[in-house]
């Protein structure tokens, strides 16, 4: 194929459409499937079973679909599935799942995974997520849609990062991050209220943001503990979709939320 560099190594079982561009020294292993119009710039390694959607762009030295860094992994055919219109930058790594974790790692669509970021086994990344340089996700992490994780942030195993959340650079995350929140570390890790600028950019109305801010005021600024705050919010009647989702997020959290 004219779009495939002659130094690229492509396994006979791989499915690579002619519309894809495969650059110099890329290696595409067995059981890898690419969608239309994907581009591997150079020196990219893809192992399978791995499936990518369309219009994904992978930059040099990224390693995708590699077996998990888990001592219990014994070569089982676990999977990685990636959606459409994603960018994976230099030296980023995305690993397949483990059998004990469900056997599947997923990345949604329209994500930006920057240089040296790591997505470990059995993670689930939603749409429109940004992982900045050196963001490191332990196994079984969930990152919900439109969340942004800044540079050099280690995320503990089994943590959930809520939708539209913003995590500041260099923050170690060991508990769940509230949706819509700004969470960062100076001396200690705290939630610092609502990611209002991000919500405005995504079309949230002032009234909708005001309701979310009220939730955070009750949870973070009152003298009530978490259970008391949730009961107060539920006693107020019509919570609205966003606040109801926040209450459910807090109540189902197994690791606790960062306040």
C-alpha positions as CSV (number, residue, x, y, z in Angstrom):
1,X,0.0,0.0,0.0
2,X,1.3,3.5,-0.9
3,X,0.4,4.8,2.6
4,X,2.4,2.0,4.3
5,X,6.1,2.7,4.8
6,X,8.3,-0.2,3.6
7,X,10.0,-0.5,7.0
8,X,6.7,-1.0,8.8
9,X,6.1,-4.6,10.1
10,X,2.4,-5.6,9.9
11,X,1.2,-9.0,11.0
12,X,-0.8,-11.0,8.5
13,X,-3.7,-11.2,10.8
14,X,-3.9,-7.5,11.5
15,X,-6.7,-5.5,9.8
16,X,-5.4,-2.2,8.5
17,X,-7.5,-0.3,5.9
18,X,-5.8,1.2,2.9
19,X,-6.9,4.6,4.1
20,X,-4.6,4.4,7.1
21,X,-1.1,5.9,7.1
22,X,1.6,3.7,8.6
23,X,4.9,5.5,9.1
24,X,8.5,4.2,9.3
25,X,9.4,1.4,11.7
26,X,5.9,0.9,13.1
27,X,5.1,-2.6,14.4
28,X,1.5,-3.8,14.2
29,X,1.0,-7.2,15.8
30,X,-1.5,-10.0,15.6
31,X,-5.2,-9.4,16.3
32,X,-4.9,-5.6,15.9
33,X,-7.8,-3.9,14.0
34,X,-7.6,-0.3,12.9
35,X,-10.5,1.8,11.7
36,X,-10.5,4.1,8.6
37,X,-8.0,7.0,8.3
38,X,-5.8,6.2,11.3
39,X,-2.3,7.5,11.2
40,X,0.8,6.0,12.9
41,X,3.5,8.6,12.5
42,X,6.6,6.5,13.2
43,X,8.0,3.9,15.6
44,X,4.6,3.1,17.0
45,X,4.0,-0.4,18.6
46,X,0.5,-1.9,18.6
47,X,-0.2,-5.3,20.1
48,X,-3.4,-7.2,20.3
49,X,-6.1,-8.1,20.8
50,X,-6.6,-4.4,20.2
51,X,-9.3,-2.5,18.3
52,X,-9.1,1.2,17.3
53,X,-11.9,3.2,15.7
54,X,-11.4,5.8,12.9
55,X,-9.3,8.9,12.6
56,X,-6.9,8.2,15.5
57,X,-3.4,9.7,15.3
58,X,-0.6,8.0,17.2
59,X,2.7,9.7,17.6
60,X,6.3,8.2,17.7
61,X,7.2,5.7,20.4
62,X,3.8,5.2,21.8
63,X,3.1,1.6,22.9
64,X,-0.6,0.6,22.7
65,X,-2.2,-2.8,23.5
66,X,0.8,-4.1,25.4
67,X,0.3,-6.7,28.1
68,X,-0.5,-5.4,31.6
69,X,2.1,-4.7,34.2
70,X,0.5,-7.2,36.6
71,X,2.4,-10.1,38.2
72,X,-0.7,-12.3,37.9
73,X,-1.0,-11.8,34.2
74,X,-0.1,-15.0,32.4
75,X,-0.5,-14.1,28.7
76,X,-4.3,-14.3,28.5
77,X,-5.9,-12.8,25.4
78,X,-7.3,-9.7,27.2
79,X,-8.4,-6.7,25.1
80,X,-8.0,-3.0,24.5
81,X,-10.7,-1.0,22.7
82,X,-10.2,2.6,21.6
83,X,-12.8,4.9,20.0
84,X,-12.5,7.6,17.3
85,X,-10.7,10.9,16.8
86,X,-8.1,10.4,19.5
87,X,-4.6,11.7,19.8
88,X,-1.9,9.6,21.6
89,X,1.3,11.5,21.9
90,X,4.9,10.5,22.2
91,X,5.9,7.6,24.6
92,X,2.4,7.2,26.0
93,X,1.4,3.7,27.0
94,X,-2.0,2.0,27.1
95,X,-2.2,-1.6,28.4
96,X,-4.8,-4.3,27.8
97,X,-6.9,-5.6,30.7
98,X,-6.5,-8.5,33.1
99,X,-8.8,-11.5,33.5
100,X,-9.4,-10.6,37.2
101,X,-10.3,-7.0,36.2
102,X,-12.8,-7.9,33.4
103,X,-10.3,-8.4,30.7
104,X,-10.8,-5.1,29.0
105,X,-9.3,-1.6,28.9
106,X,-11.3,1.1,27.1
107,X,-10.6,4.6,25.8
108,X,-13.5,6.6,24.4
109,X,-13.5,9.2,21.6
110,X,-12.0,12.7,21.1
111,X,-9.4,12.2,23.9
112,X,-6.0,13.7,24.1
113,X,-3.4,11.5,25.8
114,X,-0.2,13.5,26.1
115,X,3.4,12.5,26.1
116,X,4.5,9.9,28.7
117,X,1.0,9.4,30.1
118,X,0.2,5.9,31.2
119,X,-3.2,4.1,31.1
120,X,-2.9,0.8,33.0
121,X,-4.9,-2.4,32.8
122,X,-8.7,-2.4,33.2
123,X,-9.0,1.4,33.1
124,X,-12.0,3.0,31.4
125,X,-11.6,6.5,29.9
126,X,-14.6,8.4,28.7
127,X,-15.0,10.8,25.8
128,X,-13.3,14.2,25.6
129,X,-10.9,13.4,28.4
130,X,-7.4,15.0,28.6
131,X,-4.5,13.3,30.2
132,X,-1.6,15.7,30.3
133,X,2.1,14.9,30.2
134,X,3.1,12.2,32.7
135,X,-0.4,11.6,34.1
136,X,-0.3,8.0,35.4
137,X,-3.4,5.9,35.9
138,X,-3.1,2.8,38.1
139,X,-5.2,-0.3,37.2
140,X,-9.0,-0.2,37.3
141,X,-9.2,3.6,37.2
142,X,-12.3,5.2,35.7
143,X,-12.1,8.7,34.1
144,X,-15.5,10.1,33.2
145,X,-16.3,12.3,30.2
146,X,-14.7,15.8,29.9
147,X,-12.4,15.2,32.9
148,X,-8.9,16.8,32.7
149,X,-5.9,15.4,34.6
150,X,-2.9,17.7,34.6
151,X,0.8,16.8,34.3
152,X,2.6,14.4,36.7
153,X,-0.5,13.2,38.5
154,X,-0.5,9.7,39.9
155,X,-3.9,8.2,40.2
156,X,-4.4,5.3,42.7
157,X,-5.9,2.0,41.6
158,X,-9.8,1.8,41.6
159,X,-10.2,5.6,41.8
160,X,-13.0,7.3,39.8
161,X,-12.4,10.8,38.4
162,X,-15.9,12.3,37.9
163,X,-17.1,14.0,34.7
164,X,-16.0,17.6,34.0
165,X,-13.5,17.4,36.9
166,X,-10.2,19.2,36.7
167,X,-7.1,17.8,38.6
168,X,-4.3,20.2,39.1
169,X,-0.7,19.4,38.2
170,X,1.4,17.2,40.4
171,X,-1.6,16.0,42.6
172,X,-1.5,12.5,44.0
173,X,-5.1,11.1,43.9
174,X,-6.0,8.3,46.3
175,X,-9.8,8.8,46.6
176,X,-12.6,9.6,44.1
177,X,-12.6,13.1,42.6
178,X,-16.0,14.8,42.6
179,X,-17.6,15.6,39.2
180,X,-17.4,19.3,38.2
181,X,-14.7,19.9,40.8
182,X,-11.4,21.6,40.8
183,X,-9.1,19.3,42.9
184,X,-5.4,20.1,43.5
185,X,-2.6,19.9,46.1
186,X,-0.6,22.6,47.8
187,X,0.3,20.9,51.1
188,X,-2.7,18.6,51.2
189,X,-5.1,17.5,48.5
190,X,-8.4,19.4,48.5
191,X,-11.4,20.0,46.3
192,X,-11.5,23.8,45.8
193,X,-15.0,24.2,44.5
194,X,-16.6,24.1,41.1
195,X,-14.8,24.0,37.7
196,X,-17.0,26.9,36.6
197,X,-14.8,28.2,33.8
198,X,-14.8,24.7,32.2
199,X,-18.5,24.3,32.6
200,X,-19.1,27.7,31.0
201,X,-17.0,26.7,28.0
202,X,-19.2,23.6,27.6
203,X,-22.4,25.5,27.6
204,X,-23.7,25.1,31.1
205,X,-26.2,27.9,32.0
206,X,-25.6,30.2,35.0
207,X,-28.6,28.6,36.8
208,X,-27.2,25.1,36.2
209,X,-23.8,26.2,37.6
210,X,-25.4,27.9,40.6
211,X,-27.1,24.6,41.5
212,X,-23.8,22.7,41.3
213,X,-22.1,25.4,43.4
214,X,-24.8,25.0,46.1
215,X,-24.0,21.3,46.3
216,X,-20.3,22.1,46.9
217,X,-21.1,24.8,49.4
218,X,-23.2,22.3,51.5
219,X,-20.6,19.5,51.2
220,X,-17.4,21.5,51.5
221,X,-18.1,24.7,53.4
222,X,-20.6,23.6,56.0
223,X,-19.8,21.9,59.4
224,X,-21.7,18.8,58.5
225,X,-20.1,15.5,57.8
226,X,-20.6,13.8,54.4
227,X,-23.6,11.8,55.4
228,X,-25.3,14.8,57.0
229,X,-24.6,16.9,53.9
230,X,-26.2,14.3,51.6
231,X,-29.3,14.1,53.8
232,X,-29.7,17.9,53.8
233,X,-29.4,18.1,50.0
234,X,-31.9,15.3,49.5
235,X,-34.3,17.0,51.9
236,X,-34.4,20.1,49.7
237,X,-36.7,18.5,47.2
238,X,-36.0,18.8,43.4
239,X,-32.2,18.5,43.2
240,X,-31.9,18.8,39.4
241,X,-30.0,16.3,37.3
242,X,-26.5,17.4,38.1
243,X,-26.9,17.5,41.9
244,X,-28.7,14.2,41.9
245,X,-25.8,12.7,40.0
246,X,-23.3,14.3,42.5
247,X,-25.3,12.8,45.4
248,X,-25.3,9.4,43.8
249,X,-21.6,9.6,43.1
250,X,-20.8,10.4,46.7
251,X,-23.1,7.7,48.1
252,X,-21.7,4.9,45.8
253,X,-18.0,5.8,46.3
254,X,-16.1,2.9,47.9
255,X,-12.9,4.8,48.5
256,X,-14.5,8.0,49.7
257,X,-14.4,11.4,47.9
258,X,-11.8,14.1,48.2
259,X,-13.4,17.1,50.1
